Amino acid sequence: MNNAEPMQENQQYDRNQGHSRRYGGAAEGSGAQRAALVIHTIADIAALFLGLWILLYLLDANQANVFVEFVKNVADGLAWWSQDIFTMDTDGLRVLLNYGLPAVIYLLIGHGIASRVRRL
């Protein structure tokens, strides 16, 4: 149907007519969209755990608590490569930098890769 023609009486209106689908299950590249979303979400969750550990440490949370211990173990696993890059005398600043750096890097790399995947 030509866009300049009036609609016939019993014809249904399709508001997406003439527009490419950007999102949706049948759209081209939907696999790439899902993969990008997964990568983006994993990076966000990693940064969330690191940020949560920084917050719990700075607020002097009880490290014997099961939840705090779980968050610390996950953060340690995610930040194993950045431990002791910064060796300050102030414990709070040391934790902030040693766990904050990987959080920022995970966000930058994860979102960058997700952005590239979305363009596929």
VMD Tcl script that draws the C-alpha trace (Angstrom):
set ca {
  {0.00 0.00 0.00}
  {1.30 3.42 -0.89}
  {1.51 5.88 2.01}
  {-0.23 8.58 -0.06}
  {-3.35 6.46 -0.62}
  {-6.20 6.72 1.88}
  {-6.90 3.65 3.96}
  {-9.63 1.35 2.78}
  {-12.60 0.87 5.04}
  {-11.88 -2.64 6.41}
  {-8.11 -2.46 6.35}
  {-6.27 -2.48 9.69}
  {-3.82 0.27 10.48}
  {-0.20 -0.82 10.91}
  {1.73 1.93 12.65}
  {5.03 0.14 11.96}
  {4.43 0.14 8.22}
  {7.40 1.57 6.41}
  {9.60 1.50 9.49}
  {12.23 -1.11 10.23}
  {11.88 -2.93 13.52}
  {14.58 -2.05 15.96}
  {13.50 -4.34 18.75}
  {11.45 -7.49 18.88}
  {11.70 -11.22 18.54}
  {11.46 -11.41 14.75}
  {13.71 -8.45 13.99}
  {16.99 -9.01 12.23}
  {19.91 -9.12 14.63}
  {17.78 -10.04 17.63}
  {20.42 -12.59 18.61}
  {23.01 -9.83 18.63}
  {20.66 -7.66 20.70}
  {20.24 -10.43 23.26}
  {23.97 -11.13 23.37}
  {24.67 -7.42 23.89}
  {22.11 -7.31 26.70}
  {23.73 -10.32 28.40}
  {27.21 -8.76 28.16}
  {25.89 -5.42 29.40}
  {24.10 -7.08 32.33}
  {27.13 -9.17 33.36}
  {29.32 -6.05 33.42}
  {26.71 -4.21 35.49}
  {26.40 -7.07 37.98}
  {30.19 -7.29 38.36}
  {30.42 -3.56 39.01}
  {27.48 -3.79 41.40}
  {29.21 -6.41 43.55}
  {32.43 -4.39 43.61}
  {30.58 -1.20 44.50}
  {28.54 -2.98 47.14}
  {31.70 -4.32 48.77}
  {33.22 -0.82 48.80}
  {30.06 0.53 50.42}
  {29.89 -2.27 53.01}
  {33.56 -1.80 53.88}
  {33.31 1.97 54.19}
  {30.19 1.64 56.37}
  {32.11 -0.82 58.56}
  {29.69 -3.71 58.02}
  {30.09 -6.82 60.15}
  {32.45 -8.99 58.10}
  {31.35 -12.08 60.01}
  {27.86 -11.71 58.50}
  {27.10 -14.30 55.81}
  {25.86 -11.74 53.27}
  {28.84 -9.41 53.80}
  {31.21 -12.37 53.54}
  {29.54 -13.49 50.28}
  {29.81 -10.01 48.76}
  {33.47 -9.79 49.83}
  {34.28 -13.19 48.30}
  {32.61 -12.28 45.00}
  {34.37 -8.88 44.96}
  {37.71 -10.55 45.73}
  {37.18 -12.95 42.83}
  {36.34 -10.10 40.46}
  {39.19 -7.87 41.62}
  {41.93 -10.47 42.03}
  {44.05 -8.82 39.36}
  {43.90 -5.36 40.92}
  {44.67 -6.23 44.52}
  {47.40 -4.06 46.02}
  {47.83 -1.84 42.96}
  {47.28 1.02 45.38}
  {48.91 0.69 48.81}
  {47.68 3.58 50.93}
  {47.89 3.86 54.68}
  {44.17 4.66 54.81}
  {42.27 1.38 54.52}
  {39.08 2.98 53.18}
  {40.91 4.74 50.34}
  {42.87 1.58 49.54}
  {39.66 -0.49 49.27}
  {37.96 2.24 47.25}
  {40.77 2.37 44.70}
  {41.59 -1.35 44.55}
  {37.96 -2.37 44.04}
  {36.75 0.79 42.30}
  {39.26 0.50 39.46}
  {38.04 -2.93 38.32}
  {34.41 -1.79 38.66}
  {35.05 1.11 36.27}
  {37.04 -1.09 33.89}
  {34.34 -3.79 33.84}
  {31.72 -1.15 33.07}
  {33.77 0.46 30.30}
  {34.79 -2.80 28.65}
  {31.41 -4.51 29.10}
  {29.41 -1.59 27.75}
  {31.90 -1.07 24.93}
  {31.68 -4.71 23.83}
  {27.89 -4.65 24.15}
  {27.76 -1.55 21.96}
  {29.87 -3.23 19.29}
  {27.76 -6.39 19.40}
  {24.56 -4.36 18.99}
  {25.91 -2.97 15.72}
  {26.27 -6.46 14.22}
}
mol new
graphics top color blue
foreach p $ca { graphics top sphere $p radius 0.5 }
foreach p [lrange $ca 0 end-1] q [lrange $ca 1 end] { graphics top cylinder $p $q radius 0.2 }
display resetview
